[in-house]
């Protein structure tokens, strides 16, 4: 229960700064990664796992293994690709 409250508080405080500028689902997925997998969130921010999307695709830069948040990244990728189609 404490983890859920912390996640909700993190989401609410961060979302207030970007409300209306980002997709809520994307932001929630990234917030979960930020909360549970801080190092991986930083790596995503630095584009260590994925391309920058300049060619309108979402591709891993290299074979990604041993990433605890990979399932969440895949959900994010699926949503991103769905909106592009």
C-alpha positions as CSV (number, residue, x, y, z in Angstrom):
1,X,0.0,0.0,0.0
2,X,2.8,2.4,0.8
3,X,4.4,1.8,-2.6
4,X,1.1,2.6,-4.3
5,X,0.8,5.9,-2.4
6,X,4.3,6.9,-3.2
7,X,3.8,6.1,-6.9
8,X,0.5,8.1,-7.0
9,X,2.2,11.0,-5.3
10,X,5.1,10.9,-7.7
11,X,2.8,10.7,-10.7
12,X,0.6,13.6,-9.5
13,X,3.4,15.9,-8.7
14,X,5.3,15.3,-11.9
15,X,2.1,15.3,-14.1
16,X,1.1,18.7,-13.0
17,X,4.2,20.1,-14.8
18,X,3.3,18.5,-18.1
19,X,-0.5,18.2,-18.0
20,X,-1.9,18.6,-21.5
21,X,1.6,18.2,-23.2
22,X,2.0,14.4,-22.9
23,X,0.0,11.3,-23.2
24,X,-1.3,10.2,-19.8
25,X,-0.7,6.5,-20.4
26,X,2.9,7.1,-21.6
27,X,3.6,9.3,-18.7
28,X,2.2,6.7,-16.2
29,X,4.4,4.0,-17.7
30,X,7.4,6.2,-17.5
31,X,6.5,7.1,-14.0
32,X,6.4,3.5,-13.0
33,X,9.8,2.9,-14.5
34,X,11.1,6.0,-12.8
35,X,9.7,4.8,-9.4
36,X,10.7,1.1,-9.6
37,X,13.8,1.2,-11.8
38,X,15.6,4.5,-11.4
39,X,18.8,3.5,-13.2
40,X,16.8,2.2,-16.2
41,X,14.7,5.4,-16.2
42,X,17.9,7.4,-16.4
43,X,19.2,5.1,-19.2
44,X,16.0,5.7,-21.2
45,X,16.4,9.5,-20.7
46,X,19.9,9.2,-22.1
47,X,18.6,7.2,-25.0
48,X,20.8,4.2,-24.1
49,X,18.1,1.7,-25.0
50,X,16.1,3.2,-27.8
51,X,16.6,5.4,-30.8
52,X,15.5,9.0,-30.5
53,X,12.4,8.5,-32.7
54,X,13.4,11.0,-35.3
55,X,12.4,8.6,-38.1
56,X,9.0,8.0,-36.4
57,X,10.0,4.5,-35.2
58,X,10.7,3.1,-31.8
59,X,13.7,0.8,-32.1
60,X,16.2,-0.6,-29.6
61,X,19.7,0.6,-30.2
62,X,21.2,-2.8,-29.3
63,X,20.1,-6.1,-28.0
64,X,18.6,-5.2,-24.7
65,X,18.9,-7.9,-22.0
66,X,18.7,-8.0,-18.3
67,X,16.4,-5.0,-18.0
68,X,13.9,-5.4,-15.3
69,X,11.6,-2.8,-16.8
70,X,11.6,-4.3,-20.3
71,X,7.9,-5.3,-20.2
72,X,7.0,-1.7,-19.4
73,X,9.2,-0.5,-22.1
74,X,7.4,-2.9,-24.5
75,X,4.0,-1.5,-23.4
76,X,5.3,2.0,-24.1
77,X,6.7,0.9,-27.5
78,X,3.3,-0.7,-28.4
79,X,1.4,2.5,-27.5
80,X,3.9,4.7,-29.4
81,X,3.7,2.5,-32.5
82,X,-0.1,2.3,-32.3
83,X,-0.4,6.1,-32.4
84,X,2.0,6.3,-35.4
85,X,-0.1,3.9,-37.5
